[in-house]
Amino acid sequence: MQARSIRYHSSQPWPFPGLIMMGFLIEAMDTALTLDSEEIAEARWFTREEIAGHDALGFDPPSPNMLAGQLLKVWIEQ
């Protein structure tokens, strides 16, 4: 995937000592995904409408207390 408009959003501590997770908002220029199978088992693209109806997708979005939840909330509200 190629990206542009990379903007820092926020960060939170990572569970390993001395590490930090950083969250960025980006604009994807294409939908191609390349996965490192040792790190990521599955990746998919979703629309805002699909995330809003997440019950039909079979998963719950991350808590808004977590960085991933904060990023998702910002994206949905755009």
Biotite code that builds the C-alpha atoms (Angstrom):
import biotite.structure as struc

atoms = struc.array([
    struc.Atom([0.000, 0.000, 0.000], chain_id="A", res_id=1, res_name="MET", atom_name="CA", element="C"),
    struc.Atom([1.189, 3.479, -0.775], chain_id="A", res_id=2, res_name="GLN", atom_name="CA", element="C"),
    struc.Atom([0.184, 6.310, 1.542], chain_id="A", res_id=3, res_name="ALA", atom_name="CA", element="C"),
    struc.Atom([0.189, 10.083, 1.776], chain_id="A", res_id=4, res_name="ARG", atom_name="CA", element="C"),
    struc.Atom([-0.948, 12.750, 4.248], chain_id="A", res_id=5, res_name="SER", atom_name="CA", element="C"),
    struc.Atom([0.709, 11.003, 7.188], chain_id="A", res_id=6, res_name="ILE", atom_name="CA", element="C"),
    struc.Atom([-0.264, 12.771, 10.427], chain_id="A", res_id=7, res_name="ARG", atom_name="CA", element="C"),
    struc.Atom([0.696, 11.874, 13.992], chain_id="A", res_id=8, res_name="TYR", atom_name="CA", element="C"),
    struc.Atom([-2.356, 11.430, 16.250], chain_id="A", res_id=9, res_name="HIS", atom_name="CA", element="C"),
    struc.Atom([-1.203, 10.198, 19.666], chain_id="A", res_id=10, res_name="SER", atom_name="CA", element="C"),
    struc.Atom([0.659, 7.459, 21.503], chain_id="A", res_id=11, res_name="SER", atom_name="CA", element="C"),
    struc.Atom([0.269, 5.051, 24.408], chain_id="A", res_id=12, res_name="GLN", atom_name="CA", element="C"),
    struc.Atom([2.599, 2.769, 26.371], chain_id="A", res_id=13, res_name="PRO", atom_name="CA", element="C"),
    struc.Atom([3.220, -0.658, 24.861], chain_id="A", res_id=14, res_name="TRP", atom_name="CA", element="C"),
    struc.Atom([3.149, -3.714, 27.158], chain_id="A", res_id=15, res_name="PRO", atom_name="CA", element="C"),
    struc.Atom([6.853, -4.397, 26.716], chain_id="A", res_id=16, res_name="PHE", atom_name="CA", element="C"),
    struc.Atom([9.195, -2.395, 28.957], chain_id="A", res_id=17, res_name="PRO", atom_name="CA", element="C"),
    struc.Atom([10.397, 0.885, 27.525], chain_id="A", res_id=18, res_name="GLY", atom_name="CA", element="C"),
    struc.Atom([8.340, 0.773, 24.316], chain_id="A", res_id=19, res_name="LEU", atom_name="CA", element="C"),
    struc.Atom([5.602, 3.041, 23.003], chain_id="A", res_id=20, res_name="ILE", atom_name="CA", element="C"),
    struc.Atom([2.838, 2.556, 20.426], chain_id="A", res_id=21, res_name="MET", atom_name="CA", element="C"),
    struc.Atom([2.361, 5.519, 18.103], chain_id="A", res_id=22, res_name="MET", atom_name="CA", element="C"),
    struc.Atom([-0.816, 6.180, 16.134], chain_id="A", res_id=23, res_name="GLY", atom_name="CA", element="C"),
    struc.Atom([-0.922, 7.934, 12.784], chain_id="A", res_id=24, res_name="PHE", atom_name="CA", element="C"),
    struc.Atom([-3.704, 8.867, 10.399], chain_id="A", res_id=25, res_name="LEU", atom_name="CA", element="C"),
    struc.Atom([-2.833, 8.295, 6.743], chain_id="A", res_id=26, res_name="ILE", atom_name="CA", element="C"),
    struc.Atom([-4.524, 8.440, 3.373], chain_id="A", res_id=27, res_name="GLU", atom_name="CA", element="C"),
    struc.Atom([-4.139, 5.238, 1.351], chain_id="A", res_id=28, res_name="ALA", atom_name="CA", element="C"),
    struc.Atom([-3.380, 5.781, -2.319], chain_id="A", res_id=29, res_name="MET", atom_name="CA", element="C"),
    struc.Atom([-4.307, 2.204, -3.272], chain_id="A", res_id=30, res_name="ASP", atom_name="CA", element="C"),
    struc.Atom([-5.867, -0.868, -1.671], chain_id="A", res_id=31, res_name="THR", atom_name="CA", element="C"),
    struc.Atom([-3.025, -3.350, -2.119], chain_id="A", res_id=32, res_name="ALA", atom_name="CA", element="C"),
    struc.Atom([-1.973, -5.021, 1.157], chain_id="A", res_id=33, res_name="LEU", atom_name="CA", element="C"),
    struc.Atom([1.280, -6.876, 1.751], chain_id="A", res_id=34, res_name="THR", atom_name="CA", element="C"),
    struc.Atom([1.372, -8.822, 5.025], chain_id="A", res_id=35, res_name="LEU", atom_name="CA", element="C"),
    struc.Atom([4.235, -10.185, 7.071], chain_id="A", res_id=36, res_name="ASP", atom_name="CA", element="C"),
    struc.Atom([2.638, -13.549, 7.939], chain_id="A", res_id=37, res_name="SER", atom_name="CA", element="C"),
    struc.Atom([4.732, -13.818, 11.114], chain_id="A", res_id=38, res_name="GLU", atom_name="CA", element="C"),
    struc.Atom([3.282, -10.530, 12.411], chain_id="A", res_id=39, res_name="GLU", atom_name="CA", element="C"),
    struc.Atom([-0.217, -10.221, 10.911], chain_id="A", res_id=40, res_name="ILE", atom_name="CA", element="C"),
    struc.Atom([-2.593, -13.112, 10.249], chain_id="A", res_id=41, res_name="ALA", atom_name="CA", element="C"),
    struc.Atom([-5.268, -11.167, 8.362], chain_id="A", res_id=42, res_name="GLU", atom_name="CA", element="C"),
    struc.Atom([-5.932, -7.659, 7.055], chain_id="A", res_id=43, res_name="ALA", atom_name="CA", element="C"),
    struc.Atom([-8.993, -6.208, 5.339], chain_id="A", res_id=44, res_name="ARG", atom_name="CA", element="C"),
    struc.Atom([-10.308, -2.809, 4.285], chain_id="A", res_id=45, res_name="TRP", atom_name="CA", element="C"),
    struc.Atom([-13.629, -1.573, 5.715], chain_id="A", res_id=46, res_name="PHE", atom_name="CA", element="C"),
    struc.Atom([-15.904, 1.334, 4.884], chain_id="A", res_id=47, res_name="THR", atom_name="CA", element="C"),
    struc.Atom([-17.231, 3.663, 7.579], chain_id="A", res_id=48, res_name="ARG", atom_name="CA", element="C"),
    struc.Atom([-20.662, 2.123, 7.071], chain_id="A", res_id=49, res_name="GLU", atom_name="CA", element="C"),
    struc.Atom([-19.311, -1.396, 7.617], chain_id="A", res_id=50, res_name="GLU", atom_name="CA", element="C"),
    struc.Atom([-17.611, -0.355, 10.848], chain_id="A", res_id=51, res_name="ILE", atom_name="CA", element="C"),
    struc.Atom([-20.797, 1.391, 12.040], chain_id="A", res_id=52, res_name="ALA", atom_name="CA", element="C"),
    struc.Atom([-22.628, -1.937, 11.524], chain_id="A", res_id=53, res_name="GLY", atom_name="CA", element="C"),
    struc.Atom([-19.813, -3.968, 13.033], chain_id="A", res_id=54, res_name="HIS", atom_name="CA", element="C"),
    struc.Atom([-22.197, -6.543, 14.591], chain_id="A", res_id=55, res_name="ASP", atom_name="CA", element="C"),
    struc.Atom([-22.708, -8.020, 11.117], chain_id="A", res_id=56, res_name="ALA", atom_name="CA", element="C"),
    struc.Atom([-18.920, -8.312, 10.672], chain_id="A", res_id=57, res_name="LEU", atom_name="CA", element="C"),
    struc.Atom([-18.505, -10.587, 13.692], chain_id="A", res_id=58, res_name="GLY", atom_name="CA", element="C"),
    struc.Atom([-16.174, -8.422, 15.774], chain_id="A", res_id=59, res_name="PHE", atom_name="CA", element="C"),
    struc.Atom([-16.275, -5.528, 18.209], chain_id="A", res_id=60, res_name="ASP", atom_name="CA", element="C"),
    struc.Atom([-14.247, -2.405, 17.526], chain_id="A", res_id=61, res_name="PRO", atom_name="CA", element="C"),
    struc.Atom([-11.483, -1.561, 19.992], chain_id="A", res_id=62, res_name="PRO", atom_name="CA", element="C"),
    struc.Atom([-12.383, 0.361, 23.136], chain_id="A", res_id=63, res_name="SER", atom_name="CA", element="C"),
    struc.Atom([-12.224, 4.168, 22.806], chain_id="A", res_id=64, res_name="PRO", atom_name="CA", element="C"),
    struc.Atom([-9.811, 4.034, 25.771], chain_id="A", res_id=65, res_name="ASN", atom_name="CA", element="C"),
    struc.Atom([-7.243, 2.372, 23.503], chain_id="A", res_id=66, res_name="MET", atom_name="CA", element="C"),
    struc.Atom([-5.193, 4.068, 20.802], chain_id="A", res_id=67, res_name="LEU", atom_name="CA", element="C"),
    struc.Atom([-6.786, 1.916, 18.076], chain_id="A", res_id=68, res_name="ALA", atom_name="CA", element="C"),
    struc.Atom([-10.247, 2.942, 19.276], chain_id="A", res_id=69, res_name="GLY", atom_name="CA", element="C"),
    struc.Atom([-9.292, 6.624, 19.284], chain_id="A", res_id=70, res_name="GLN", atom_name="CA", element="C"),
    struc.Atom([-7.952, 6.394, 15.732], chain_id="A", res_id=71, res_name="LEU", atom_name="CA", element="C"),
    struc.Atom([-11.066, 4.578, 14.568], chain_id="A", res_id=72, res_name="LEU", atom_name="CA", element="C"),
    struc.Atom([-13.336, 7.203, 16.166], chain_id="A", res_id=73, res_name="LYS", atom_name="CA", element="C"),
    struc.Atom([-11.460, 10.056, 14.433], chain_id="A", res_id=74, res_name="VAL", atom_name="CA", element="C"),
    struc.Atom([-11.689, 8.259, 11.083], chain_id="A", res_id=75, res_name="TRP", atom_name="CA", element="C"),
    struc.Atom([-15.424, 7.546, 11.405], chain_id="A", res_id=76, res_name="ILE", atom_name="CA", element="C"),
    struc.Atom([-16.166, 11.154, 12.350], chain_id="A", res_id=77, res_name="GLU", atom_name="CA", element="C"),
    struc.Atom([-14.324, 12.630, 9.339], chain_id="A", res_id=78, res_name="GLN", atom_name="CA", element="C"),
])
